[in-house]
Amino acid sequence: MVDISENGGSSRYNGLQVNAQRRFASGLQFGIAYTLSRSRDDGSSLTDVLPNAYSAKGYYGLSDFDRTHVLVLNYIYELPLFKAGNGVLHRALGGWELSGINQFQSGVPLSVRTSADIAGVGTGSGSQFWNLVGDPSTSVGAFTSSAVYFNTAAFAIPAAGTYGTQLRNSLRGPGFWTWDMGLRKNIATFEKQSLQFRFEVFDILNHPNWNNPVTDPTNGSFGKVTGKSNDDRQMQLALKYIF
């Protein structure tokens, strides 16, 4: 047997990027950025082992990192409360700003694969696909847990000595979104210098973003989401001197 390692591949990316920005005026600034894209390739990682070493044709599909939709919003708003004036009351209660960043994006593509050598090509081959025999998005009566993310009955093990017929990355994992906010108070000190107090909250709604479902058909949790990403609500205080 002769092992061959080849540095080769093909990829294609198409995207539409839209950006709108409102410059700071009248105490308000905000921006919106949206990307609609599609990325395809036959190897998303630095090293990717093909299940079928004789042909990469069936491996061409959505990139592992493809996200169809990505939307990011950001804003800063000066609270009008005691905004004007130089008195003690204005200095104590004024100078507050509210800011935030919101991000929404599609999940990444997934495939149903196993490390078992169904095709009988020997060790060193990549994870092999199962056959796609139905609609993975169709619910069936056997689903008894809300953790089940796709229809596992839509996949079947290939016959021994054959490769599975499934487009690479034909599934898509759960989407992701987060909402971060901050409250800041600016305190004038000397001339153009100022002191800024910050109270920032990351994932203010404590919203869970789910991990990808288990895609190994030999795993007892096949098709289920078994956890969430490490994105619990976090709060922090900061003091910044600007000069």
N, C-alpha and C positions, 0 to 999 in steps of 0.2 A: 504494500500500500504506500502511496506517495501523498504526503500532506502538502497542500498548496495554500498559501496565504496571499490574498490579493487585496491591494488597496484600491478599491474601485467602487463606484456606485453612481446613482443618479437621483436627482431631487428636483422638485419644482415648487415654487411658492408664488401664489397670487394673493394680493391683498388690496384692500381699500382702507385708507387711514384718513379720518376726519378729525380736525381739531378746531375748537372755538374757544377764544379767550377774551374775557372782559377785564381790561386793565383797571387798576384800583381807582375808583371814583365814587364820590358821595358815600364813602365808608363801605363799599362793597367791591369785592373781586371774586371772580369764579372762572373755572375752566372745565371744558368737557373734551375728552379724547375717546374716540371710538375706532376700533379696528375690526374689520370683517375680512377673514383670511382663510386660505386653504393651503396646506403644505402636504406634499406627497413625496415619498422616497422609497428606496429599497434597502435602507439601513440608517436608522436615526442615531445610533450610538457610534462611538469611536471604533469599537470592535463589535460586529454583529455576525453571529454564525447562522448561515442559512440552513433551514431544515433539509432542503433539497440542494445538495452541493452542485448538481448538474444544471440547475436553472434558477435564476433569480426572478423570473417573470411573475411567478405566483406570489412573490414576496413584496411586490410593489403595491403600496397602499398609503393610507394616511400616516403621516409622521407621528411618532410617539408623543411629540410635544405639541401637536396641532390643537389650537383652541379657536373655534370658529368665531366666537364673539368675545371681545374684551372692551369693557366700558369703564372709564375712570373719571370721577368727578372730584373737583377740589374747590374750596371756597374759603374766603375770609370776610367776616362781617363785623364792622365796628358797632357795638351797641350804642344807640343814641342816648342812653341814660346819662345825664350830667356830662355830656360830651363837650359842651362849650363852657368857657369860664375858667378862672384861675384861682377860685376860692378854695378854702380848706375842704368844703363838701365835695366840690368837683374833683379835687385831687384824690380824695378818699374813695369816692364811689364811681368816678368816671374812668375812662381809659381802658375799658374792657373790650376784648375781641373774642369772637367765636369762629373757630376754624374746623375744617373737616376734610377727610378724604374717603370716598366711597369707591369700591372696586367690585366689578361683577365680571365673571368670565365663565366660558363653557368648560366642561370637563375634558380630560384627555382621552384619546382613543385607546381601546383595549382589544385583546384577542383571547380566545379560549385555546390554550395550549398546554401541553404536558411534556415533562422531561422523558417520559417513557418512549423507547425506541420502537414505535409501532411499525415503521417502514422497514425495520431490520437492516439499517445501513451502518450499524456499529456505533461505538462510542465517539463522542466529539461532534456529533451533529447538533444543530440547534433544537430548541423546543419545538415539537411538532404540533400542527394544528389538528383539531377535531373537525369533523364534517358539520357544516351548517345545513340543517334539514328542515328548518321552520323559521318562524318569525320570533326573534329573541325578545321583542317588545310586547308580545301577546301574553296576557295573564292566563293562567290555567287554574282549575279548581284545587289542584294539589298545593297551591301556595298557601301556607298557614302562618307565615311570618312576614311582617312588614319590612324586615331586613333583606328579603329577597329582592334583588335589583333587576334581574332579567330572567327570561324564561329559559331555564336550564334544559327543558325538553327539546329546545330548538337545536341542540347539539348532540351528535352521536359519534362514537368511536369509529375510526376508519377500519376497514378490513386489514388484516395483517399483511404486511408487505406493500402497503399503499400509503400515499400521502393524503392528508385530509384536504377536502375542498372547502376552503373558507377564505374569504378575502381578509388580508391582514388588517387588523384594527377596525373590524366591522362593528364593534360596540363602542360606546362612549361613557366614561365614568361620570360621577356626580359633578355638578358645577360648583363654583366657588364664589362667595361674596363676603365682603367685610365692610364694616363701617367704623372708622376712627374719628374721634372728635377731640378738640382741645379748647380750653378756656384760658385766655391770656390777659394779664393786666400790665399796662405800660405805665411806669412811674417816671416822670421827668426828674432829673437830678441837676446836673450842671450843664449849661449851654445846650449842646446837641447830644449830650449823653443821657442815657436812660437805664432804668432797671426794669426787667421784665420777669414777671412771675407766671409760671405755666402749670396748668393742671391738664394732663392728657390722659385720654382713655382709649385703649386699643380694643377693637371689637366691643363697642359699647353695648350692643344688644346681646352679647354673649351667645351669638348665633353659631351652632355647630356646623362645620363643613366636613362632610363625610369622606372617609377614605374610599379608594376604589374597591369594588367588590372582588371577591376571590374568583379568579378565572382559571384555576387549575381544576379540571374535572375530577381528578383523583382525590381532591381535598373534601372532607366532610362538610365544609362550609361553602362549597361551590355555589356561586351565584349570589352570595350574601355579602352585605356590608357589615363588617365586624368591628369597626371603630371609627374614630374621627381624628382629624388632624389636630395638632397641638396649637389651638388658637383660642384658648380661654381668655376671658376678659382680663386685661391688665391695666393698671393705673399707675401713673408716676407724677411726681412733683419735680419741678426744676426752677432754678433761679438763674437768670442770664443778665449780665451787665453789658450794655451796648455803648461803645465809644468810638 
